[in-house]
Amino acid sequence: MDIKHFLITILSGLVGTVAMTLFMYLYSYVSHSFTKVIHILGNMLVGESNFYSPGKNALIVGIAAHFGVGVLFSFAYFLLWNWGFFQINLVDSIIIGVISGVLAVAAWKSYLTLHSSPPQFSELNYFLALFLAHIVFAVVSVNVFQIITDNPELWYQLQEEAKLSQ
């Protein structure tokens, strides 16, 4: 991975995370369910119990953790593209989003189950919002990457070209 693709991958992860977060907060507003992921994550990580009104430390930790995970998802997508599992297009970004959503729901369910004092909120609404938000994340992240990178030289394509030229 060259520096250009490294930076584009980080940017696409950050932009995708912004879109995902906005979706989660919009879902919270429309459904009147508490799905504010940064609030919940930050409070759970720092051990605060007021999930609805987090302190400054909880917000900072929640933002850093949420955006950090978003960038990691973006790098995972980049690796999957490079290994030839997915193409950089709308249909595959939705598939990646669905897979990411299922993984995120499973991870969050485990985290809530194992946490010493998990927040009390509708898990059904939270998990539905989380699942849909990962589709939003994937579509936005992939499209940002695609818009900025007109022709990424992916590893699997370079390997295929090298085989053909032998």
N, CA, C and O of each residue as an XYZ file, in Angstrom:
664
protein
N       0.856     -1.169      0.000
C       0.000      0.000      0.000
C       0.902      1.231      0.000
O       1.750      1.401      0.877
N       0.704      2.070     -0.986
C       1.495      3.306     -1.026
C       0.816      4.368     -0.154
O      -0.313      4.182      0.298
N       1.510      5.467      0.072
C       1.014      6.510      0.966
C      -0.300      7.111      0.460
O      -1.165      7.471      1.258
N      -0.449      7.218     -0.860
C      -1.676      7.776     -1.432
C      -2.892      6.933     -1.054
O      -3.894      7.464     -0.577
N      -2.803      5.609     -1.269
C      -3.921      4.732     -0.933
C      -4.126      4.642      0.577
O      -5.255      4.486      1.041
N      -3.049      4.739      1.339
C      -3.136      4.742      2.798
C      -3.969      5.937      3.269
O      -4.887      5.783      4.074
N      -3.643      7.116      2.767
C      -4.363      8.328      3.169
C      -5.803      8.333      2.663
O      -6.707      8.778      3.370
N      -6.018      7.846      1.459
C      -7.375      7.773      0.914
C      -8.221      6.786      1.733
O      -9.403      7.029      1.973
N      -7.621      5.693      2.152
C      -8.329      4.714      2.969
C      -8.716      5.312      4.321
O      -9.823      5.084      4.807
N      -7.811      6.069      4.923
C      -8.130      6.748      6.186
C      -9.264      7.747      5.967
O     -10.226      7.779      6.735
N      -9.149      8.557      4.925
C     -10.186      9.549      4.638
C     -11.539      8.885      4.397
O     -12.557      9.340      4.917
N     -11.550      7.820      3.615
C     -12.822      7.160      3.333
C     -13.419      6.560      4.606
O     -14.641      6.538      4.759
N     -12.589      6.080      5.510
C     -13.071      5.569      6.785
C     -13.647      6.673      7.654
O     -14.672      6.480      8.308
N     -12.994      7.830      7.667
C     -13.483      8.956      8.462
C     -14.809      9.488      7.922
O     -15.738      9.744      8.687
N     -14.891      9.652      6.608
C     -16.125     10.160      5.997
C     -17.264      9.149      6.182
O     -18.395      9.531      6.479
N     -16.961      7.875      6.007
C     -17.964      6.836      6.227
C     -18.462      6.828      7.669
O     -19.650      6.627      7.920
N     -17.550      7.047      8.614
C     -17.932      7.073     10.025
C     -18.797      8.281     10.340
O     -19.729      8.186     11.139
N     -18.498      9.417      9.721
C     -19.358     10.603      9.903
C     -20.771     10.288      9.398
O     -21.752     10.584     10.081
N     -20.877      9.695      8.214
C     -22.193      9.360      7.652
C     -22.920      8.356      8.547
O     -24.119      8.492      8.790
N     -22.204      7.363      9.030
C     -22.798      6.358      9.907
C     -23.300      6.995     11.197
O     -24.409      6.707     11.648
N     -22.486      7.856     11.785
C     -22.847      8.513     13.040
C     -24.074      9.402     12.856
O     -24.985      9.397     13.684
N     -24.089     10.159     11.769
C     -25.260     10.990     11.482
C     -26.509     10.130     11.324
O     -27.583     10.498     11.799
N     -26.371      8.990     10.662
C     -27.502      8.075     10.509
C     -27.983      7.583     11.871
O     -29.187      7.567     12.130
N     -27.056      7.180     12.748
C     -27.421      6.677     14.077
C     -28.140      7.752     14.896
O     -29.110      7.462     15.596
N     -27.657      8.991     14.803
C     -28.267     10.079     15.555
C     -29.619     10.473     14.948
O     -30.544     10.826     15.680
N     -29.739     10.418     13.636
C     -31.028     10.669     12.986
C     -32.032      9.582     13.366
O     -33.191      9.872     13.660
N     -31.583      8.344     13.356
C     -32.445      7.226     13.770
C     -32.926      7.440     15.204
O     -34.093      7.202     15.518
N     -32.021      7.891     16.067
C     -32.378      8.164     17.457
C     -33.468      9.223     17.546
O     -34.414      9.091     18.323
N     -33.330     10.267     16.750
C     -34.298     11.366     16.742
C     -35.654     10.915     16.206
O     -36.693     11.221     16.792
N     -35.639     10.192     15.097
C     -36.887      9.778     14.443
C     -37.613      8.704     15.258
O     -38.835      8.750     15.396
N     -36.876      7.752     15.788
C     -37.497      6.617     16.480
C     -37.730      6.872     17.966
O     -38.413      6.094     18.632
N     -37.166      7.953     18.482
C     -37.224      8.250     19.918
C     -36.606      7.125     20.741
O     -36.995      6.886     21.884
N     -35.635      6.439     20.137
C     -34.863      5.388     20.801
C     -33.439      5.882     20.953
O     -32.947      6.641     20.118
N     -32.782      5.458     22.008
C     -31.422      5.929     22.249
C     -30.441      5.076     21.454
O     -30.151      3.940     21.827
N     -29.931      5.634     20.353
C     -28.975      4.915     19.500
C     -27.722      5.756     19.246
O     -27.048      5.574     18.232
N     -27.415      6.658     20.148
C     -26.260      7.542     19.977
C     -24.983      6.783     20.329
O     -24.567      6.723     21.486
N     -24.384      6.215     19.308
C     -23.286      5.274     19.462
C     -22.080      5.876     20.192
O     -21.454      5.190     21.001
N     -21.749      7.120     19.929
C     -20.591      7.732     20.590
C     -20.857      7.873     22.082
O     -19.965      7.623     22.893
N     -22.058      8.266     22.452
C     -22.413      8.381     23.871
C     -22.292      7.020     24.567
O     -21.672      6.898     25.623
N     -22.890      6.020     23.958
C     -22.920      4.687     24.559
C     -21.514      4.106     24.651
O     -21.103      3.631     25.711
N     -20.779      4.141     23.549
C     -19.434      3.571     23.521
C     -18.507      4.294     24.493
O     -17.784      3.656     25.257
N     -18.530      5.610     24.462
C     -17.661      6.380     25.354
C     -17.925      6.099     26.813
O     -16.993      5.885     27.587
N     -19.192      6.098     27.196
C     -19.542      5.827     28.594
C     -19.170      4.414     29.011
O     -18.691      4.202     30.125
N     -19.385      3.453     28.135
C     -19.024      2.069     28.474
C     -17.522      1.917     28.620
O     -17.059      1.177     29.489
N     -16.752      2.604     27.787
C     -15.293      2.469     27.853
C     -14.681      3.148     29.076
O     -13.712      2.644     29.644
N     -15.243      4.294     29.486
C     -14.662      4.996     30.651
C     -15.354      4.618     31.957
O     -14.899      5.018     33.029
N     -16.430      3.866     31.888
C     -17.090      3.396     33.092
C     -18.074      4.365     33.716
O     -18.423      4.221     34.888
N     -18.527      5.344     32.957
C     -19.549      6.253     33.476
C     -20.916      5.592     33.330
O     -21.105      4.724     32.478
N     -21.847      5.999     34.148
C     -23.162      5.358     34.111
C     -24.251      6.226     33.491
O     -25.345      5.730     33.220
N     -23.979      7.504     33.260
C     -24.988      8.378     32.663
C     -24.827      8.363     31.141
O     -24.141      9.209     30.566
N     -25.469      7.387     30.504
C     -25.308      7.190     29.064
C     -25.986      8.268     28.230
O     -25.617      8.491     27.078
N     -26.968      8.929     28.807
C     -27.726      9.915     28.047
C     -27.065     11.285     28.031
O     -27.345     12.102     27.155
N     -26.198     11.535     28.988
C     -25.507     12.817     29.063
C     -24.058     12.566     29.475
O     -23.699     12.748     30.638
N     -23.230     12.148     28.523
C     -21.866     11.755     28.872
C     -20.994     12.948     29.240
O     -21.225     14.074     28.799
N     -19.984     12.667     30.061
C     -19.004     13.683     30.392
C     -18.035     13.895     29.245
O     -18.052     13.166     28.253
N     -17.192     14.903     29.393
C     -16.238     15.262     28.338
C     -15.303     14.099     28.011
O     -15.052     13.821     26.838
N     -14.783     13.413     29.038
C     -13.881     12.281     28.799
C     -14.575     11.164     28.036
O     -13.991     10.564     27.133
N     -15.813     10.888     28.396
C     -16.560      9.829     27.708
C     -16.779     10.182     26.241
O     -16.673      9.320     25.369
N     -17.084     11.444     25.969
C     -17.274     11.864     24.571
C     -15.977     11.749     23.779
O     -15.978     11.255     22.652
N     -14.880     12.199     24.361
C     -13.590     12.128     23.661
C     -13.214     10.676     23.375
O     -12.816     10.334     22.262
N     -13.344      9.836     24.383
C     -13.023      8.415     24.205
C     -13.976      7.768     23.197
O     -13.547      6.976     22.358
N     -15.266      8.103     23.278
C     -16.245      7.546     22.347
C     -15.966      7.940     20.909
O     -16.049      7.115     19.999
N     -15.632      9.213     20.713
C     -15.321      9.698     19.359
C     -14.069      9.006     18.827
O     -14.053      8.518     17.697
N     -13.020      8.969     19.650
C     -11.750      8.350     19.211
C     -11.952      6.866     18.892
O     -11.473      6.380     17.867
N     -12.657      6.154     19.763
C     -12.866      4.723     19.542
C     -13.732      4.476     18.309
O     -13.431      3.601     17.497
N     -14.800      5.246     18.176
C     -15.727      5.048     17.052
C     -15.041      5.339     15.720
O     -15.164      4.559     14.775
N     -14.323      6.448     15.641
C     -13.645      6.782     14.391
C     -12.473      5.848     14.130
O     -12.177      5.533     12.978
N     -11.802      5.402     15.188
C     -10.714      4.436     15.026
C     -11.213      3.131     14.428
O     -10.586      2.573     13.528
N     -12.342      2.647     14.930
C     -12.928      1.415     14.391
C     -13.379      1.629     12.949
O     -13.242      0.733     12.116
N     -13.919      2.821     12.650
C     -14.319      3.122     11.277
C     -13.150      3.052     10.307
O     -13.279      2.518      9.205
N     -12.019      3.589     10.715
C     -10.819      3.535      9.868
C     -10.351      2.086      9.724
O      -9.920      1.681      8.645
N     -10.431      1.304     10.803
C     -10.054     -0.117     10.707
C     -10.967     -0.874      9.741
O     -10.495     -1.707      8.968
N     -12.266     -0.589      9.780
C     -13.186     -1.203      8.812
C     -12.784     -0.815      7.392
O     -12.801     -1.652      6.490
N     -12.424      0.445      7.194
C     -12.022      0.911      5.871
C     -10.778      0.170      5.383
O     -10.698     -0.210      4.214
N      -9.815     -0.034      6.271
C      -8.623     -0.803      5.895
C      -8.982     -2.257      5.596
O      -8.404     -2.867      4.696
N      -9.928     -2.811      6.343
C     -10.366     -4.184      6.067
C     -10.985     -4.267      4.668
O     -10.735     -5.218      3.926
N     -11.796     -3.261      4.317
C     -12.377     -3.234      2.976
C     -11.269     -3.171      1.923
O     -11.317     -3.882      0.920
N     -10.283     -2.324      2.156
C      -9.173     -2.186      1.210
C      -8.471     -3.537      1.016
O      -8.147     -3.919     -0.109
N      -8.240     -4.251      2.117
C      -7.604     -5.569      2.002
C      -8.484     -6.545      1.233
O      -7.993     -7.293      0.387
N      -9.788     -6.539      1.525
C     -10.691     -7.441      0.808
C     -10.714     -7.139     -0.687
O     -10.775     -8.057     -1.505
N     -10.664     -5.846     -1.049
C     -10.587     -5.486     -2.476
C      -9.285     -6.001     -3.061
O      -9.263     -6.570     -4.152
N      -8.205     -5.798     -2.325
C      -6.894     -6.189     -2.828
C      -6.741     -7.691     -2.965
O      -5.971     -8.163     -3.801
N      -7.450     -8.430     -2.170
C      -7.388     -9.881     -2.262
C      -8.404    -10.431     -3.249
O      -8.476    -11.642     -3.457
N      -9.189     -9.551     -3.860
C     -10.120     -9.969     -4.899
C     -11.448    -10.514     -4.403
O     -12.177    -11.138     -5.175
N     -11.788    -10.294     -3.124
C     -13.063    -10.788     -2.600
C     -14.241     -9.934     -3.038
O     -15.344    -10.444     -3.234
N     -14.011     -8.635     -3.190
C     -15.067     -7.704     -3.562
C     -14.541     -6.725     -4.599
O     -13.338     -6.482     -4.693
N     -15.452     -6.175     -5.368
C     -15.129     -5.105     -6.304
C     -15.472     -3.770     -5.639
O     -16.217     -3.726     -4.660
N     -14.930     -2.707     -6.173
C     -15.237     -1.379     -5.663
C     -16.432     -0.861     -6.453
O     -16.273     -0.155     -7.449
N     -17.628     -1.220     -5.998
C     -18.859     -0.784     -6.665
C     -20.015     -0.775     -5.662
O     -19.857     -1.211     -4.522
N     -21.163     -0.284     -6.087
C     -22.305     -0.112     -5.188
C     -22.827     -1.439     -4.643
O     -23.050     -1.564     -3.439
N     -23.023     -2.424     -5.505
C     -23.583     -3.699     -5.063
C     -22.673     -4.359     -4.030
O     -23.142     -4.806     -2.983
N     -21.381     -4.420     -4.321
C     -20.454     -5.038     -3.374
C     -20.322     -4.225     -2.093
O     -20.098     -4.793     -1.024
N     -20.458     -2.895     -2.185
C     -20.384     -2.096     -0.954
C     -21.594     -2.375     -0.058
O     -21.475     -2.338      1.166
N     -22.743     -2.651     -0.649
C     -23.919     -3.021      0.153
C     -23.690     -4.386      0.801
O     -24.019     -4.582      1.971
N     -23.131     -5.321      0.049
C     -22.823     -6.646      0.606
C     -21.837     -6.517      1.761
O     -22.025     -7.122      2.816
N     -20.780     -5.723      1.557
C     -19.793     -5.499      2.626
C     -20.479     -4.855      3.835
O     -20.179     -5.202      4.977
N     -21.387     -3.932      3.587
C     -22.114     -3.277      4.673
C     -22.981     -4.248      5.458
O     -23.040     -4.182      6.686
N     -23.645     -5.141      4.758
C     -24.473     -6.151      5.431
C     -23.591     -7.051      6.307
O     -23.915     -7.316      7.465
N     -22.485     -7.511      5.743
C     -21.559     -8.361      6.514
C     -21.013     -7.584      7.716
O     -20.966     -8.113      8.827
N     -20.605     -6.341      7.496
C     -20.095     -5.502      8.587
C     -21.164     -5.281      9.649
O     -20.871     -5.298     10.845
N     -22.402     -5.074      9.210
C     -23.505     -4.868     10.147
C     -23.747     -6.078     11.026
O     -23.957     -5.945     12.232
N     -23.718     -7.253     10.427
C     -23.899     -8.488     11.198
C     -22.760     -8.649     12.211
O     -22.997     -8.986     13.371
N     -21.526     -8.407     11.765
C     -20.378     -8.501     12.678
C     -20.477     -7.473     13.801
O     -20.169     -7.781     14.953
N     -20.905     -6.259     13.474
C     -21.024     -5.206     14.485
C     -22.100     -5.546     15.512
O     -21.899     -5.345     16.710
N     -23.236     -6.057     15.055
C     -24.305     -6.438     15.988
C     -23.808     -7.551     16.912
O     -24.057     -7.511     18.117
N     -23.112     -8.538     16.358
C     -22.587     -9.637     17.189
C     -21.567     -9.109     18.205
O     -21.577     -9.511     19.368
N     -20.689     -8.211     17.758
C     -19.678     -7.651     18.661
C     -20.332     -6.823     19.764
O     -19.976     -6.945     20.936
N     -21.289     -5.981     19.380
C     -21.977     -5.158     20.375
C     -22.795     -6.000     21.333
O     -22.819     -5.707     22.529
N     -23.464     -7.033     20.854
C     -24.239     -7.917     21.739
C     -23.304     -8.554     22.765
O     -23.630     -8.622     23.950
N     -22.151     -9.015     22.310
C     -21.165     -9.597     23.226
C     -20.681     -8.570     24.238
O     -20.595     -8.857     25.432
N     -20.364     -7.366     23.755
C     -19.855     -6.318     24.634
C     -20.894     -5.927     25.685
O     -20.558     -5.760     26.857
N     -22.147     -5.782     25.269
C     -23.211     -5.444     26.219
C     -23.427     -6.562     27.231
O     -23.697     -6.294     28.402
N     -23.312     -7.802     26.794
C     -23.492     -8.946     27.685
C     -22.358     -9.032     28.704
O     -22.595     -9.339     29.873
N     -21.148     -8.765     28.273
C     -19.982     -8.895     29.151
C     -19.715     -7.669     30.023
O     -19.016     -7.770     31.032
N     -20.260     -6.524     29.649
C     -19.984     -5.282     30.385
C     -20.564     -5.351     31.792
O     -21.644     -5.903     32.002
N     -19.835     -4.783     32.758
C     -20.266     -4.849     34.158
C     -21.548     -4.057     34.429
O     -22.346     -4.460     35.275
N     -21.757     -2.956     33.740
C     -23.005     -2.192     33.910
C     -23.440     -1.608     32.567
O     -23.249     -0.422     32.297
N     -24.028     -2.467     31.733
C     -24.436     -1.999     30.404
C     -25.602     -1.014     30.497
O     -26.373     -1.044     31.456
N     -25.724     -0.146     29.497
C     -26.835      0.801     29.502
C     -28.166      0.075     29.295
O     -28.220     -1.009     28.714
N     -29.208      0.688     29.775
C     -30.547      0.137     29.599
C     -31.229      0.894     28.462
O     -31.605      2.055     28.624
N     -31.385      0.248     27.330
C     -32.054      0.824     26.175
C     -32.569     -0.312     25.317
O     -32.252     -1.475     25.565
N     -33.348      0.012     24.327
C     -33.906     -0.999     23.435
C     -32.806     -1.566     22.542
O     -32.340     -0.906     21.613
N     -32.403     -2.787     22.836
C     -31.373     -3.422     22.006
C     -31.880     -3.640     20.589
O     -31.108     -3.525     19.637
N     -33.145     -3.947     20.434
C     -33.707     -4.162     19.096
C     -33.526     -2.914     18.236
O     -33.036     -3.006     17.111
N     -33.916     -1.753     18.751
C     -33.738     -0.509     17.998
C     -32.265     -0.204     17.768
O     -31.879      0.206     16.674
N     -31.444     -0.401     18.790
C     -30.013     -0.111     18.656
C     -29.383     -1.007     17.590
O     -28.639     -0.535     16.731
N     -29.685     -2.297     17.656
C     -29.089     -3.228     16.702
C     -29.603     -3.000     15.282
O     -28.846     -3.147     14.322
N     -30.863     -2.648     15.138
C     -31.396     -2.331     13.807
C     -30.692     -1.092     13.244
O     -30.256     -1.083     12.093
N     -30.587     -0.055     14.065
C     -29.893      1.169     13.621
C     -28.436      0.872     13.304
O     -27.907      1.363     12.306
N     -27.785      0.078     14.136
C     -26.379     -0.272     13.932
C     -26.179     -1.040     12.629
O     -25.249     -0.767     11.870
N     -27.061     -1.998     12.382
C     -26.992     -2.787     11.151
C     -27.141     -1.895      9.922
O     -26.321     -1.949      9.005
N     -28.191     -1.074      9.909
C     -28.417     -0.180      8.773
C     -27.297      0.848      8.628
O     -26.908      1.193      7.512
N     -26.787      1.330      9.742
C     -25.713      2.327      9.708
C     -24.432      1.753      9.102
O     -23.661      2.488      8.485
N     -24.197      0.462      9.268
C     -23.008     -0.145      8.650
C     -23.157     -0.245      7.132
O     -22.164     -0.194      6.407
N     -24.367     -0.385      6.660
C     -24.584     -0.347      5.207
C     -24.302      1.067      4.703
O     -23.645      1.246      3.677
N     -24.803      2.067      5.427
C     -24.513      3.463      5.073
C     -23.000      3.698      5.091
O     -22.450      4.298      4.166
N     -22.337      3.227      6.138
C     -20.890      3.387      6.239
C     -20.181      2.793      5.017
O     -19.349      3.453      4.393
N     -20.510      1.567      4.688
C     -19.831      0.886      3.587
C     -20.060      1.593      2.259
O     -19.120      1.787      1.488
N     -21.294      1.977      1.988
C     -21.597      2.647      0.723
C     -20.843      3.972      0.628
O     -20.255      4.278     -0.409
N     -20.856      4.753      1.697
C     -20.161      6.045      1.687
C     -18.651      5.846      1.607
O     -17.977      6.499      0.810
N     -18.126      4.953      2.426
C     -16.679      4.721      2.452
C     -16.164      4.242      1.091
O     -15.156      4.741      0.591
N     -16.856      3.285      0.509
C     -16.444      2.755     -0.800
C     -16.547      3.835     -1.873
O     -15.661      3.953     -2.719
N     -17.618      4.621     -1.844
C     -17.779      5.661     -2.855
C     -16.752      6.771     -2.712
O     -16.276      7.300     -3.717
N     -16.403      7.134     -1.491
C     -15.344      8.137     -1.303
C     -14.040      7.606     -1.879
O     -13.330      8.318     -2.589
N     -13.730      6.350     -1.570
C     -12.513      5.738     -2.107
C     -12.543      5.727     -3.629
O     -11.553      6.062     -4.280
N     -13.686      5.341     -4.192
C     -13.815      5.241     -5.655
C     -13.728      6.615     -6.325
O     -13.103      6.749     -7.378
N     -14.343      7.624     -5.729
C     -14.329      8.966     -6.310
C     -12.907      9.540     -6.339
O     -12.493     10.151     -7.324
N     -12.181      9.334     -5.258
C     -10.827      9.910     -5.167
C      -9.832      9.105     -5.993
O      -8.925      9.672     -6.602
N     -10.000      7.788     -6.014
C      -9.061      6.917     -6.726
C      -9.680      6.498     -8.041
O     -10.544      5.622     -8.068
N      -9.252      7.111     -9.132
C      -9.842      6.786    -10.418
C      -9.518      5.368    -10.862
O     -10.375      4.702    -11.443
N      -8.311      4.890    -10.606
C      -7.951      3.543    -11.036
C      -6.973      2.930    -10.031
O      -5.762      2.954    -10.251
N      -7.500      2.376     -8.917
C      -6.580      1.781     -7.953
C      -5.934      0.529     -8.529
O      -6.605     -0.307     -9.135
N      -4.655      0.412     -8.339
C      -3.953     -0.790     -8.783
C      -4.017     -1.793     -7.638
O      -3.216     -1.744     -6.704
N      -4.982     -2.700     -7.725
C      -5.184     -3.657     -6.662
C      -4.265     -4.855     -6.851
O      -3.971     -5.260     -7.976
N      -3.817     -5.413     -5.737
C      -2.824     -6.482     -5.761
C      -3.247     -7.655     -6.615
O      -2.450     -8.160     -7.406
N      -4.479     -8.098     -6.475
C      -4.901     -9.282     -7.228
C      -4.908     -9.007     -8.737
O      -4.640     -9.909     -9.529
N      -5.214     -7.767     -9.137
C      -5.188     -7.421    -10.558
C      -3.753     -7.387    -11.072
O      -3.475     -7.841    -12.182
N      -2.848     -6.850    -10.267
C      -1.435     -6.801    -10.663
C      -0.861     -8.201    -10.792
O      -0.065     -8.466    -11.694
N      -1.260     -9.109     -9.891
C      -0.791    -10.492     -9.965
C      -1.316    -11.180    -11.219
O      -0.587    -11.922    -11.878
N      -2.586    -10.933    -11.548
C      -3.154    -11.530    -12.748
C      -2.456    -11.008    -14.003
O      -2.192    -11.768    -14.934
N      -2.162     -9.715    -14.023
C      -1.455     -9.122    -15.164
C      -0.056     -9.708    -15.285
O       0.421     -9.960    -16.392
N       0.603     -9.925    -14.152
C       1.952    -10.493    -14.163
C       1.923    -11.930    -14.704
O       2.830    -12.336    -15.431
N       0.898    -12.690    -14.355
C       0.770    -14.065    -14.861
C       0.549    -14.075    -16.367
O       1.098    -14.912    -17.083
N      -0.271    -13.125    -16.839
C      -0.567    -13.059    -18.272
C       0.657    -12.651    -19.088
O       0.804    -13.066    -20.238
N       1.532    -11.843    -18.499
C       2.688    -11.368    -19.252
C       3.835    -12.379    -19.278
O       4.833    -12.165    -19.966
N       3.700    -13.465    -18.541
C       4.785    -14.470    -18.526
C       4.687    -15.428    -19.659
O       5.520    -16.326    -19.782
